[in-house]
């Protein structure tokens, strides 16, 4: 309910030509809904992106690679006493020796070796240094012996606790075991008598899983978890460890094949990156919608995937982090792998860009194809004008006021949809009509009524003006009212 408290009245004492701006003050006793038309001009930068290029070379004459190798090796009793009747620790020594030599052939190798049975132990060189050269690591590997239970918790703890590493081109990690855990670090009392021996069920408590996951996520470019031996039927704990690197457990049922499996991983090279780093001038958080390879679209549910060339691509669609791994055995000639990325921001604006990986095989020639990369330039801007209606509900107590300003002239004085009404009154108070004057340098409006003396009247002004009646001493008037409920 609105009560009009301000009625504007114009008389002959005002200027002859009336173009008035006035305020309508309303007292709101309940609530009032107001709809107004707003125009907004928006200037924003346009989301953009750039392409990315990586190189993998298996040509040792073309490049030298420094590799950090982290080995976590099971040396429990079953590594010699098992259903296969195979000395698995001897096979592991041979496989690790060949693997270390393979990485050493590619450039420089730094080795951290952790062994575990009931306890995890970080082995060192003669100077007590954790990171060993190829020759130092080979000497330590050759002296390994085995025995005891299997404790995965202490194995991963010894691997990641206080971990630091030397600068390198890549870090690869191996976790090799021939069985399920049989003991654990004891934290709390086991009141359930379920699998495990402490307060948390299972042989690999969540604290150790988190520590391992963080270690792999922060440092490891390529993770290899190997289950060794024909007696392994449950790889669930190894699968948990492999999951940290978004990979699967490699099950080697014939222990004599361990060397071939490990050697194949040593011929694998990996590039990593974050595809969201390629996007610029986005509004808010980014979403990776899809990637495209060879015209086929893939989403997060398809990760990891094997490319047509044999590479393995894994993308985290939430963080943008990706890895691409190539094994030299899968490539017979130089090739460029690529995938297109579709990204959007919170406003729904999208951009696309390409990630290229050049794979250079060992043929003595450096592979350097001419690729036309899209690069980032100065951000473009776009300006748009939006017009929209906005409805507001104002609630006030008695006595509060809302002010609205109207501008009235000859063009809108008789407009029925203007939100106001202008009434013309004769000098005696009777209703007259509003007059207008247009097409002059003094356009305006007034009251049609009193005439000039030469026309038989007693009005000193023009008939279209608001005039004063000399006979009665009163004036014609204009009354402006706003429309209320």
Secondary structure, 3 states (H helix, E strand, C coil): CEEECCCEEEECCCCCCCCEEEEEEEEECCEEEEEEEEEEEEEEECCEECCEEEEEECCCCCCCEEEEEEEEEECCHHHCCCCCCCCHHHHHHHHHHHHHHHHHHCEEEEEEEEEECCCEEEECCCCCCCCECHHHHHHHHHCCCCCCCCCHHHHHHHHHCCCCCCCCCEEEEEEEECCCCCCCCCCCCCCCCCCCCCCCCCCCCHHHHHHHHHHHHHHCCEEEEEEECCCCCCCHHHHHHHHCCCCCCEEECCHHHHHHHHHHHHCEEEEEEEHHHHEECCCCCCEEEEEEECCEEECHHHCCEECCCCCEEEECCCCCEEEEEEEHHHCCCCEEEEEEEEEECCCCCEEEEEEEEEEECCCCCCCCCCCCCCCCCCCCEEEEEEEEEEEEEEECCCCCEEEEEEEECCCCCCCCCCCEEEEEECCCCCECEEEEECCCCCCEEEEECCCCHHHCCCCCCCCCCCCEECCCCEECEEEEEECCC
